Amino acid sequence: MWKRTFISLAVLLLLIAGLGGIKYRQIQEGMAMMAASAPPPAMVEVTDAKRMNWQPHVTTVGTLTAREGIDVTTEVEGVLEKIHFKSGQRVNQGDLLITLNDDVEQAELERLKAQEELALRLFERMQKLWKQNAMSETEYDQATSNFKVVQANLLATKARIAKKTIRAPFSGVLGISHANTGQYVSPGMALVALQDSSVLYADFAIAERFLPDVKEGLMVNFRVSAYPDRVFSGEVVAIDAKVDETTRNINVRAQLDNKQNLLRPGMYAEINLVLNKPSQHIVVPVTAMVFSSFGDALFVVDKNGQGDLVAKRITVTTGEQRGDQIAILSGLQGGEQVVQAGVSKLRNNAPVAISDQPRLKKN
């Protein structure tokens, strides 16, 4: 009986071994078929992660203002008699702009001239008598005082007449006139804007943490919406004496040349303040980045244990972006081969092949 049981077990073991061998051959054939049908390595373009010196800068916004700019007004009331300029005209310092009617003042001036002449005669006569001791000192003082009062009134009238003539206090460009001939104007009324925009100021604010690095003479680059493809340059000329207690920002003023008269006071400007504090960063193309809410990453080409090229996903921390380049703050050491084209078709440890065709560059 034991002999029969032993024979049955042997037959069963042989049967199991035979079935295992058949299954093993099937698995090997399946793996061979899968290897034969596996997709080829993904073709990618790579570039080196380079260490570069980047000049740090502060990006903010500001407003352009004229070096000198006012609303031309009058100090006295009166009827506008004549406008001597055209809207938008360029004028020089001292050019006549507006005259107000001064008929009343001119008549008062003639009256005071006559009084001055009479007061002068009386004063000279009293002076002779006083020297001859023919009159009291009080009478002489009264005559002197009357003569000086008339002179003062005459000067005041001449000053009022002068204020009826409005001239340009500095050279610049006039705006659109807000007054008309025959109009009654009152003191302080804005008649026309005058702007000297040959040199402009850009006023902006930066966070107080940048204060140690901001100095007069630093370069400032400007962009305005009117000329989106053009960069204007100037330099810092003044830093405010205090930090704003509400915003914790400090005001900075930069100056730029506007001899071509392309810019206008009041323009909104995007400002790039270049700090004199160079720093080194690892820089890669923006196209190499895989941005995600779970963390930013990129693919680095390396060899696996079999010596084949594979793409390894590396999580990185990004910094400032300038154009088509972005700084990597952590995750890379520098010198790695980073995939810059073909990123979308990659996964971690995917086999890759490096394209040897040079990338086309824009002219």
Buried (B, 14 or more C-beta within 10 A) or exposed (E): EEEEEEEEEEEEEEEEEEEEEEEEEEEEEEEEEEEEEEEEBBBBBBBEBBEEEBEBBBEBEBBBBBBBBBBBBBEBEBBBBEBBBEEEBEBEEEBBBBBBBBEEBEEBBEEBEEBBEEBEEBBEEBBEBBEEEEBEEEEBEEBBEBBEEBBEBBEEBEEBBBBBBBBBBBBBBBBEBBBEEEEEBEEEBBBBBBBBBBBBBBBBBBEEEBBEBBEEEBBBBBBBEEEEEEEBEBEBBEBBEEBEEEEEBBBBBBBBEBEEEEBBBEBEBBBBBBBEEEEEBBBBBBBBBBEEEEEBBBBBBBEEEEEEBBBBBBEBEBBBEBEEBBBBEEBBEBEBBBBBBBBEEBEEEBBBBBEEEEEEEEE
